[in-house]
Amino acid sequence: LYLGDGTTAQGWPSMSAWTNFESMWTANLPIISISCTQFGEPNNSDQESADVKSAIQSVSSASGVDERFILAVVMQESKGCVRAPTTNWGVRNPGLMQDHDGSGTCNDAGTVQNPCPSSEITQMITDGTEGTAAGDGLVQTLSEANASDVSKYYKAARIYNSGSIASSGLLQDGIATHCYASDIANRLTGWVNAATTCTL
């Protein structure tokens, strides 16, 4: 469990401690493959999961956002289920990244697409990474993090989850999921299935 402001000085992992994308994908694929069970929807086909991977890589290349960071957010938000339902607690959050009112989804208002077209999968990753007309994606939250060191990723994750960082600067403070940034750090260093020790 990581606490504090996201800097290596406060014990957060440096980028050199992150796992590589292929290893991270391979380690998470067994979870991705059964990720829709949690929502009572048909699980991803091998093709759909492959489309998620290629979408992450293409959107990473286009946006400049590290592919591992995108994958970590996908795992945190939906565990990679292409038919993740759209949640709405005042803001509509669809798709793989539960993004800010984006257009990409294969499960919206009870309409489920099976198979989920690769174009929708790419749109979901684009909406979550590059942002939407309605709100920020990872590109914007990385900018808002206003840091040049690795802490920008952990801060950006916190902003993506809750919209802001608490005035204390501590990533466990504030609203929404208190362990979100810590969970992202764990995913980036290779954590897959271990129970989170977070009780914040």
MARPA-43604 format. One record per residue (C-alpha): residue number from 0; residue in three letters; chain; x, y, z. Coordinates in steps of 0.001 Angstrom, whole numbers, plus 500000, padded with zeros to 6 digits. Layout:
BEGIN
REC  bator  doro  tivo       x       y       z
REC    NUM   ALA     A       X       Y       Z
...
end
This chain:
BEGIN
REC  bator  doro  tivo       x       y       z
REC      0   LEU     A  500000  500000  500000
REC      1   TYR     A  501455  503316  498890
REC      2   LEU     A  500682  506489  500808
REC      3   GLY     A  501665  510103  500258
REC      4   ASP     A  502165  512311  497235
REC      5   GLY     A  503228  509811  494574
REC      6   THR     A  506944  510612  494616
REC      7   THR     A  509716  508045  494869
REC      8   ALA     A  510936  509979  497919
REC      9   GLN     A  507741  508873  499635
REC     10   GLY     A  508221  505289  498508
REC     11   TRP     A  506209  505151  495297
REC     12   PRO     A  507661  502973  492513
REC     13   SER     A  509922  504543  489897
REC     14   MET     A  509214  503821  486225
REC     15   SER     A  512188  501455  486216
REC     16   ALA     A  510219  499323  488680
REC     17   TRP     A  507264  499032  486306
REC     18   THR     A  506801  495751  484502
REC     19   ASN     A  506920  495720  480678
REC     20   PHE     A  503698  495855  478682
REC     21   GLU     A  503834  492317  477256
REC     22   SER     A  504404  490791  480694
REC     23   MET     A  501670  492933  482169
REC     24   TRP     A  499231  491944  479423
REC     25   THR     A  500046  488235  479713
REC     26   ALA     A  499679  488304  483487
REC     27   ASN     A  496298  490027  483300
REC     28   LEU     A  494851  488086  480364
REC     29   PRO     A  493362  485282  482521
REC     30   ILE     A  491433  487957  484448
REC     31   ILE     A  490465  489853  481288
REC     32   SER     A  489142  486590  479806
REC     33   ILE     A  486573  486151  482598
REC     34   SER     A  486055  489823  483406
REC     35   CYS     A  482465  490088  482193
REC     36   THR     A  481240  487431  484644
REC     37   GLN     A  481231  490116  487361
REC     38   PHE     A  478607  491996  485336
REC     39   GLY     A  476551  488962  484309
REC     40   GLU     A  477508  489459  480651
REC     41   PRO     A  479160  487131  478100
REC     42   ASN     A  482922  487063  478576
REC     43   ASN     A  485337  488479  476012
REC     44   SER     A  486143  486308  473046
REC     45   ASP     A  489839  485825  472279
REC     46   GLN     A  489379  488255  469400
REC     47   GLU     A  487767  490906  471586
REC     48   SER     A  490585  490684  474126
REC     49   ALA     A  493139  490915  471311
REC     50   ASP     A  491300  494004  470057
REC     51   VAL     A  491598  495561  473537
REC     52   LYS     A  495346  494995  473456
REC     53   SER     A  495805  496476  469991
REC     54   ALA     A  493541  499422  470863
REC     55   ILE     A  495656  500212  473932
REC     56   GLN     A  498810  500083  471829
REC     57   SER     A  497458  502228  468990
REC     58   VAL     A  495907  504842  471293
REC     59   SER     A  499110  504924  473357
REC     60   SER     A  501081  505614  470208
REC     61   ALA     A  498669  508330  469065
REC     62   SER     A  498310  510075  472442
REC     63   GLY     A  501768  509646  473933
REC     64   VAL     A  500312  508064  477087
REC     65   ASP     A  502290  505032  478304
REC     66   GLU     A  500518  501824  477254
REC     67   ARG     A  501091  500304  480681
REC     68   PHE     A  499283  503198  482354
REC     69   ILE     A  496301  502776  480013
REC     70   LEU     A  496176  499036  480737
REC     71   ALA     A  496381  499655  484492
REC     72   VAL     A  493379  501990  484320
REC     73   VAL     A  491450  499506  482161
REC     74   MET     A  492093  496781  484739
REC     75   GLN     A  491130  499097  487591
REC     76   GLU     A  487895  500259  485948
REC     77   SER     A  486488  497151  484234
REC     78   LYS     A  489108  494372  484450
REC     79   GLY     A  489048  494514  480645
REC     80   CYS     A  485424  493526  480039
REC     81   VAL     A  484360  494901  476653
REC     82   ARG     A  480720  494665  477771
REC     83   ALA     A  481255  496612  481008
REC     84   PRO     A  477994  498361  481842
REC     85   THR     A  477645  502128  481826
REC     86   THR     A  477560  503523  485349
REC     87   ASN     A  475966  506835  486186
REC     88   TRP     A  476389  508513  489564
REC     89   GLY     A  475628  511953  488172
REC     90   VAL     A  478088  511529  485299
REC     91   ARG     A  477675  508829  482680
REC     92   ASN     A  480749  506539  482737
REC     93   PRO     A  480759  504009  479902
REC     94   GLY     A  483064  501296  478733
REC     95   LEU     A  486415  499715  479439
REC     96   MET     A  487751  502804  481210
REC     97   GLN     A  484435  504058  482665
REC     98   ASP     A  485258  507345  480972
REC     99   HIS     A  483600  510752  481072
REC    100   ASP     A  480417  510430  478998
REC    101   GLY     A  482219  508971  475977
REC    102   SER     A  480525  507523  472910
REC    103   GLY     A  482281  504147  472907
REC    104   THR     A  480420  501304  474655
REC    105   CYS     A  479129  497793  474070
REC    106   ASN     A  476686  497924  476966
REC    107   ASP     A  474596  501053  477270
REC    108   ALA     A  471116  501323  478763
REC    109   GLY     A  470575  497588  478441
REC    110   THR     A  471767  497358  474842
REC    111   VAL     A  474591  494806  474789
REC    112   GLN     A  476714  494168  471707
REC    113   ASN     A  478095  490668  471238
REC    114   PRO     A  480474  490584  469559
REC    115   CYS     A  481759  494008  470540
REC    116   PRO     A  483160  495600  467340
REC    117   SER     A  486827  496566  467318
REC    118   SER     A  485765  500111  466398
REC    119   GLU     A  483817  500400  469674
REC    120   ILE     A  486725  498935  471650
REC    121   THR     A  489109  501490  470142
REC    122   GLN     A  486603  504274  470839
REC    123   MET     A  486349  503246  474511
REC    124   ILE     A  490139  503376  474911
REC    125   THR     A  490302  506668  472996
REC    126   ASP     A  487579  508248  475152
REC    127   GLY     A  489294  507228  478382
REC    128   THR     A  492780  508169  477250
REC    129   GLU     A  492313  511268  475101
REC    130   GLY     A  489221  512569  476900
REC    131   THR     A  485785  513509  475613
REC    132   ALA     A  483839  516690  474954
REC    133   ALA     A  482363  516262  478425
REC    134   GLY     A  485454  515588  480459
REC    135   ASP     A  489048  514590  480983
REC    136   GLY     A  490932  511504  479909
REC    137   LEU     A  494411  510432  480927
REC    138   VAL     A  496048  512979  478598
REC    139   GLN     A  494338  515797  480480
REC    140   THR     A  494795  514366  483970
REC    141   LEU     A  498517  513828  483303
REC    142   SER     A  498726  517494  482351
REC    143   GLU     A  496723  518545  485420
REC    144   ALA     A  499050  516522  487662
REC    145   ASN     A  501597  519240  486906
REC    146   ALA     A  504653  517069  487590
REC    147   SER     A  507553  515862  485470
REC    148   ASP     A  508588  512902  487632
REC    149   VAL     A  506861  509517  487890
REC    150   SER     A  504409  510967  490429
REC    151   LYS     A  502508  512480  487508
REC    152   TYR     A  501075  509031  486717
REC    153   TYR     A  499896  508360  490260
REC    154   LYS     A  498489  511874  490579
REC    155   ALA     A  496795  511570  487185
REC    156   ALA     A  495194  508287  488273
REC    157   ARG     A  493787  509980  491358
REC    158   ILE     A  492411  512854  489284
REC    159   TYR     A  490915  510414  486772
REC    160   ASN     A  489119  508620  489587
REC    161   SER     A  487875  511555  491651
REC    162   GLY     A  488337  514694  489561
REC    163   SER     A  490935  516249  491840
REC    164   ILE     A  493699  515720  494355
REC    165   ALA     A  492884  516610  497948
REC    166   SER     A  494327  519899  499179
REC    167   SER     A  496686  517901  501405
REC    168   GLY     A  498390  516564  498281
REC    169   LEU     A  498095  513056  499704
REC    170   LEU     A  496774  510644  497114
REC    171   GLN     A  494811  508626  499683
REC    172   ASP     A  492818  511671  500813
REC    173   GLY     A  489649  513118  499305
REC    174   ILE     A  486651  511490  497704
REC    175   ALA     A  485937  508355  495632
REC    176   THR     A  488318  505376  495822
REC    177   HIS     A  490996  506168  498410
REC    178   CYS     A  493334  503401  497250
REC    179   TYR     A  492938  504108  493535
REC    180   ALA     A  496413  505573  492971
REC    181   SER     A  498034  502893  495129
REC    182   ASP     A  496198  500161  493220
REC    183   ILE     A  497419  501648  489923
REC    184   ALA     A  501002  501678  491241
REC    185   ASN     A  500622  498041  492245
REC    186   ARG     A  499289  497096  488818
REC    187   LEU     A  502183  498886  487095
REC    188   THR     A  504712  496900  489120
REC    189   GLY     A  503113  493578  488218
REC    190   TRP     A  500415  493074  490861
REC    191   VAL     A  497554  491113  489360
REC    192   ASN     A  495270  489163  491611
REC    193   ALA     A  496474  489633  495163
REC    194   ALA     A  493839  490942  497503
REC    195   THR     A  494348  494635  498035
REC    196   THR     A  495505  495298  501588
REC    197   CYS     A  493843  498663  501412
REC    198   THR     A  491393  499522  504169
REC    199   LEU     A  491381  503300  503834
end
